[in-house]
Every structure is written in C-alpha cells, then in structure tokens.
Amino acid sequence: MSYVGPDFDPPGPRRSRRGPMTVAVAALVPGALVGWLVWQAVGDSGGGGSTSATSTTSAGAPGASSAAPGSASAAARTPSASGTDDGKPPSSTFSGPATPAASDLPAAAGPLKGKVVVIDPGHNPGNFQHSADINRKVNIGTNWKECDTTGTSTNAGYTEARFTLDVARRLRTLLQQEGATVKFTQDGDRSWGPCVDERARIGNDAHADAVVSIHADGSAAGNRGFHVILPASVHSGGADTRAIVAPSRDLGERIAGNFVRDTGSAPSNYIGGGTGLDVRSDLGGLNLSTVPKVFIECGNMRDNKDAALLTSGAWRQKAARGISEGIVSFLRG
C-alpha cells in the first residue's frame, strides 16, 4: 500500500523501537537468518536503512495511489475470480458498496473447524474508476479519512489490488484445507471498495477469530522486505482497540516468523527496526476492529528486486503459506 490516503498518511520520523521483541525465538530468529541468507543470494539493494516510507503520490491528492492504474491496460489486468491471478476479468461485477459475498464454501474437517478467518485484500482493482466514491470521507473512530485508495503498483504496472486478491485467494484455499471458515471483504465481485470502515465492520460482524489485511508497499527503490502492522492501544472517539492489542500482536508475531521462514524474505530494512513489526494508531481498519487484526505489507512494489518476487506466482504461493501458517499457529494457541 502507499502511505497516502485513508489509512496511510506519510509516517512521521520513526523512533527506534528497542522494547522487548516477543516473536517466538524458534520461529523468527532462525527463520530470519535463513531469510537473510536467501536475501543476500538474490542481492540486496542495500538501500533505505531507517528511511521512512516514501510515496510517489502528491500530498495534494488524498486518496490517490502512488501509482494509480488509470489506464486502459490497467483495466485489462483486473484479477480473475479464479483461485489464482490469470489476468482475466472477473466473472461478474456490480455497482455500489453492497456487502460482499464471502467465500462461503464448506470448510473441510481440520484443526480449525469452527474458526472464522476474515481476509481483507487491500484496495480494489476498480477503485481508480471511482475516484469520487473512494475519496469521500468516512469516520475511522479517531477522525475522518478517505474511504479508500487505488493502491500502488510495480514500475511495470502490476497493481497492488491484483496482487492482494491473488495472495488472498491462495490463502483462502490453504485455510479451508485446515477447516477454517474464510470470509473476504471483497473478492473482485464489486466495482469499488469497500471503504476502510466497512472492511473493519465485516470482520467484526463475522465475529472473526482473526483478520488479516493483505497489502504491498509503495516506498522508495532500495527499501525492501516485509512488515506486519499491529494496532496501537487507542481509546478515543469511536475507536477502542485495548482488548485486541495483545492478541493482535500475538497474531502478527506468528505471521512474521512464518513469513520469513516460508518466503525467505527478510524483515523490512526501512520500517520496524529490523523486527518486521510496526505499530500504528492511524489506521481505520485497525482502530475500528473489535477482533484480532493485523495488516501485512508483503514487500515494496517500487523496488525492482522486491517486485520480481511479488510478481512471481511461485513466491506468492509461499507468501500465502507463510501467512496461513502464522494464522493456524495463532488459532491453535
């Protein structure tokens, strides 16, 4: 995701977080070493350090993506309704922010039988065609922000919305094989949205045991790696995250550890001080959640080396597996 728009104002200077890191040693530390070796093998660009995320979107255009895919070629790249991204248009669309039909396929018998997981594929491939809709302000509990953004893209035009749907569908298959009931906030079955407040509400109304919002970043070239965003403790206006802070951190740490191990990607070199974790208090999708929820930025679409991973179907399957294994670990305790 680009750090501009409804949930993604450009972050201010980041203070180094030196507090205790509670990612399970058996998961994150050995996995991070493996990931780092693989990282070196493919050639780290060595950029960034502690640089804050940089969006290519003008600050004067709230709600716009750092790479708004407003061309005809981008429209042709709308994700398919199949399990993986084959570049074909979805089988059906409809207008307006109607509550999306989640994937209500029967769950298999498995260790997660009875558990509900909501997957939130960030943005929507059609958002760029509905600027008035996604730019309108919604209440995120602490203040008002734009409904949504178009998301970012690689320099070659592979959109974040296309990426997030593909990973989400792969993730759904893996979780259903474990017996979970999986619901989506959108599945390419609506022309735009939903807004960030509705995305949170879908998880809440489902009484989800876990919610994961899938994204990819739009930072500067040289900034590489993934990070998981955790909710800060917020108690203001209509937002109260106090009850979900601890379980959300547990969920996020387990996802981070498994993501390192399954993808070989290293934690972000520009956000989170090398931990792969970031705490935010300005995201409506987290502030309005009443169930455990995290965001994951799977990589930086604006860095060519990260983009090569994000555009690989084989790597996206590894990403889905890492997220799935983190969720399974969290739900099984």
Buried (B, 14 or more C-beta within 10 A) or exposed (E): BBBBBBBBBEEEEBEEBEEEBEBBEEBBEEBBEEBBEBBEEEEBBEBBEBBBBBBBBEEEBBBBBBBBBBEEEBBEBBBBBEEBBEEEBBEEBEEEBEEBEBBEEEBEEBEBEEBBBBBBBBBBBBBBBBBEBBBBBBBBBBEEBBBBBBBBBBEEEBBBBBBBBBBBBBBBBBBBEBBBBBBBBBBBBBBBBBBBBBBBBBBBBBEBBBBBBBBBBBBBBBBBBBBBBBBBEBEEEEBBBEEBBEBBBBBBBBBBBBBBBBBBBBBBBBBBBBBBBBBBBBBBBBBBBBBBBBBBBBBBBBBBBBBEBBBEEEBBBBBBBBBBBBBBBBBEE
